[in-house]
Every structure is written in structure tokens, then in C-alpha cells.
Amino acid sequence: MRGVRVLGGCGAYPEPGRACSGFLVEWDGFRLVLDMGYATLPRLLRHCPDGAVDAVVITHEHPDHCVDLHGLFRLRHYGPATGKVPLYCPPGVPARLTTLEPDVDLTEVFDVHELPGHYRVGPFELTGVPLPHYVPNAGVRLEADGTVLAYTGDTGPDPALADLGRNADLYIVEATDRVGETERPCRNLLTSTEAGNWATRAGARRLMLTHFWPGNDRAAAVAAARAEFAGEVLTAEEELFVPLPDVQDR
């Protein structure tokens, strides 16, 4: 199986029945988690009992992207699973989570690698790209067998978005659509219109919108993105599974 399963697609805090940012990437038995915001851990455990994952990548330290990593730590620390899990993240992530439980050491469970950076992670070439946000954020590009998955984390407009998602088979782009954001002198979030525009600039094949501000109209977000992007536009709906094609299947 090769594809991406949505664990959550809300920004800030989860709407009823939903979860914040999180994705499970599955590739021929290798399981990599991208972000673990509020309420993602129970959804992850439906597919990875006992927290049996092969790697975790966290884009930044805001809790709607990383707080359930602490739950995974506790599960791996006290539960039956053994062995360390590679964790790729900016330095602020372990620093923030350590404040939740300062008398334990996250490195007992996680083998921490700093983002941005470039790493070989199982079948993937992982590249972290710095993008503008309120705290250091690393966009993530995963490449395997000619297939490309890219994910922005949280970001404002930046030329690096075109390179991050260059020719991606699936480009997961935040589309917060927060009221007043475009009027700020320093932009740290995107609109759905901008998400579509950057996916077009990148030459991506499919676009998935994520990080929806609670209460926003997702259908309206899709319509705005489609005005800028000619390819398929998806929304990050919990439990949605999107296959990643082999090169010969394109």
C-alpha cells in the first residue's frame, strides 16, 4: 500500500468529531507520521496499534501540530512497543513538549534529527524547507521511486513554496483562510486562493487543502483554490486515504 491517510485537517483547535493537523504516510509497509496535532493520536492508533510507526516528522512546535506527539511518547514509553522512533523536527518541538513533563526524557523514545535538513528515512528522501510562520516551520518534501509528496506545515506566502511542491504527485497546502490575515504586514498563513496559486506555480498534479480555521466553509475554500489550480483539489477529511501513484501509473 502506498498513500496518505488524513488524521486531521483543522487548524488552531479541532471541530467536533475532527482533529488537528496530521497525516499517516504508508509506503510498502513503512509508516511515517506527518504532524500530530490535537486528537490525531486516537486516529493513528486505529491503523498503528501500540504506536507502531517507523518515523515521525513534525513541521513546527505549535500544539495543533505537535501536542499528540507527547501522547505517542507516553504510549511508547509505558506500552509494549520497543525501540526508538526517528523524529525529524525543528528544535522548538522537543523543547516545548519537555515542558509538559520535565522529569522524563523524550530521547528515551525518540531519536531526534533537526529540521530543516536532508535525510534518508526508510524508502524516502526527506527534505525540510524553512517557511515563514510565527515560529520556525519546516515544509516537508518526501520522494520515493520517483513519486513526490509535499506538505507545507503552516506558512505565509514565500517563493520556496514553488520549489517545495515542484511536480508533486500530491501537494498538501495549508489554507487557513483566517479573517484579516491578508491585511497583516507580515504574512504567516495562506488563503485557499493562495494555496491554489502556489500549487500551480509548483506544477503539482493534485492539491489537498488543510489547516482549516474552525467554522470555515470547506466547499468555498475548494472553489477558491480551483479558480487558481486546474488539477484535482481535495480537502483534508479525517480517514480519507489518497493513493500515491507509481511513476508508470501517471
C-alpha positions in Angstrom: 0.0 0.0 0.0 1.3 3.4 -0.9 -0.7 6.5 0.1 -1.6 9.2 2.6 -4.3 8.9 5.2 -5.7 12.0 6.8 -5.6 12.0 10.6 -6.9 15.6 10.9 -7.2 18.8 8.9 -8.3 21.5 11.4 -6.2 24.5 12.4 -6.0 26.0 15.9 -8.3 23.5 17.6 -10.4 20.6 16.4 -14.1 21.0 15.4 -16.4 18.3 16.9 -15.6 14.9 15.5 -12.4 16.2 13.8 -8.8 16.5 14.6 -6.0 19.0 14.0 -3.1 18.6 11.5 -1.9 15.1 11.0 -1.2 12.6 8.2 -0.1 8.9 8.0 2.1 8.2 5.0 2.2 4.4 4.1 4.7 3.1 1.7 5.1 -0.7 1.2 4.8 -1.3 5.0 6.8 1.7 6.1 4.7 4.1 8.2 5.6 7.7 8.6 3.6 10.3 10.5 3.5 13.9 9.4 2.4 16.2 12.3 0.4 15.1 15.4 -2.0 17.9 16.4 -4.9 17.6 18.9 -6.9 14.4 18.6 -4.7 12.7 16.0 -3.3 10.0 18.2 -6.5 8.0 18.7 -7.0 8.1 14.9 -3.4 7.0 14.3 -3.9 4.0 16.7 -6.7 2.7 14.6 -4.1 1.9 11.9 -0.9 1.6 14.0 -1.7 -0.4 17.2 0.6 0.3 20.1 2.0 3.3 18.2 4.0 1.1 15.9 5.3 3.7 13.5 8.6 3.9 11.7 9.2 7.6 11.7 7.6 10.9 12.8 8.0 14.3 11.1 6.8 17.5 12.9 6.8 20.7 11.0 6.8 23.1 14.0 6.1 23.5 17.7 2.5 24.9 17.7 0.3 22.4 19.7 -2.2 22.0 16.8 0.7 20.3 15.0 2.7 18.5 17.8 0.8 18.0 21.1 -0.2 14.4 20.5 3.4 13.5 19.9 3.6 13.6 23.7 0.8 11.0 23.8 2.8 8.9 21.4 5.8 9.3 23.7 3.9 8.1 26.7 2.4 5.1 24.8 5.9 4.1 23.6 7.4 4.7 27.0 4.9 2.8 29.1 3.4 0.4 26.5 4.6 -2.8 24.9 6.4 -1.3 21.8 10.2 -1.3 21.9 13.0 0.6 20.1 13.5 4.2 19.4 11.5 6.1 16.7 13.3 8.6 14.5 11.8 12.0 15.0 12.5 14.9 12.5 11.5 18.3 13.7 12.7 21.9 14.4 14.4 22.3 17.8 11.4 24.0 19.3 9.3 20.8 19.2 11.1 18.7 21.8 11.8 21.9 23.9 8.1 22.7 24.1 7.0 19.1 24.8 9.6 18.7 27.5 7.8 21.5 29.4 4.7 19.2 29.7 6.7 16.6 31.6 10.1 17.8 32.5 11.0 14.8 34.7 11.1 12.4 31.7 13.5 12.4 28.7 11.9 12.4 25.2 15.1 10.9 23.8 14.3 7.6 25.6 11.7 7.1 22.9 12.7 9.4 20.0 16.0 9.6 18.1 15.8 13.3 17.3 17.0 14.8 14.0 16.8 18.6 13.3 14.8 20.2 10.6 15.3 21.9 8.2 17.7 19.3 6.7 18.1 16.4 4.3 17.8 12.8 5.4 17.2 9.3 4.2 14.1 8.0 6.0 13.2 4.4 5.1 12.2 4.5 1.4 12.0 8.3 1.4 14.4 11.1 0.7 13.2 13.7 3.2 13.9 17.4 2.6 12.9 20.1 5.1 12.5 23.6 3.8 12.3 26.7 6.0 9.0 28.6 5.5 7.7 31.7 7.3 5.4 31.3 10.3 5.1 32.7 13.8 7.7 30.1 15.0 10.3 28.2 12.9 8.4 25.9 10.5 9.8 23.3 8.0 7.9 22.4 4.9 8.5 18.7 4.1 9.2 17.0 0.8 9.2 13.2 0.6 10.5 11.4 -2.6 10.5 7.7 -3.3 10.7 5.8 -6.5 10.0 9.0 -8.5 6.9 9.8 -6.5 6.7 13.1 -4.6 4.6 14.1 -1.6 5.0 17.7 -0.3 3.5 19.4 2.8 3.8 23.0 3.8 3.0 22.8 7.5 1.9 26.4 8.4 3.3 29.1 6.2 2.9 32.5 4.7 3.5 33.3 1.0 7.1 32.5 0.0 8.9 31.6 -3.2 10.2 28.4 -1.6 6.7 27.0 -1.8 7.1 26.5 -5.6 10.3 24.5 -5.1 8.9 22.6 -2.1 5.9 21.3 -4.2 7.7 21.1 -7.6 6.0 18.4 -9.7 4.5 16.8 -6.6 2.0 14.0 -7.1 0.2 15.4 -4.0 0.8 18.8 -2.5 -0.7 19.3 0.9 -1.0 23.0 1.4 -2.4 24.9 4.4 -5.4 27.1 3.6 -6.3 28.7 6.9 -8.4 31.5 5.4 -8.3 33.4 8.7 -10.2 36.7 8.6 -7.8 39.7 8.4 -4.7 37.6 7.6 -4.1 39.2 4.2 -4.1 42.6 5.8 -1.1 41.8 8.0 2.2 43.4 7.1 4.0 40.1 7.8 2.2 37.1 6.4 2.4 33.8 8.3 -0.6 31.9 6.9 -2.2 31.3 3.5 -5.6 31.6 2.0 -7.2 28.8 -0.2 -6.8 31.1 -3.2 -3.0 31.4 -2.5 -2.8 27.6 -1.9 -4.2 27.0 -5.4 -1.8 29.6 -6.9 1.3 28.1 -5.3 0.2 24.6 -6.4 0.0 25.9 -9.9 3.4 27.5 -9.7 4.9 24.3 -8.4 3.4 22.2 -11.2 1.7 19.9 -8.7 -0.6 17.2 -10.0 -3.1 17.2 -7.1 -3.7 19.7 -4.3 -5.0 18.9 -0.8 -6.2 21.8 1.3 -5.7 21.5 5.0 -5.5 23.5 8.3 -9.0 24.9 8.0 -9.9 27.5 10.6 -12.8 26.1 12.6 -16.1 27.2 11.2 -14.8 27.9 7.7 -16.7 26.7 4.6 -14.6 24.0 3.1 -16.6 24.0 -0.1 -15.9 27.7 -0.6 -12.2 27.0 0.0 -12.2 24.4 -2.7 -13.9 26.8 -5.1 -11.4 29.5 -4.4 -8.5 27.1 -4.9 -10.0 25.7 -8.2 -10.0 29.3 -9.6 -6.2 29.2 -9.4 -5.4 25.4 -9.9 -6.6 23.3 -12.8 -5.9 19.9 -11.2 -7.8 17.9 -8.6 -8.5 19.7 -5.3 -9.1 17.7 -2.2 -9.8 18.6 1.4 -8.2 17.0 4.4 -11.1 15.0 5.7 -10.4 12.6 8.6 -9.8 9.0 7.4 -9.6 10.0 3.8 -7.0 7.8 2.1 -5.3 9.1 -1.1 -3.2 6.6 -3.0 0.2 7.7 -4.2 0.8 6.5 -7.8 3.8 4.7 -9.1 5.6 6.6 -11.9 4.3 4.2 -14.5 0.7 4.8 -13.3 0.6 8.5 -14.0 
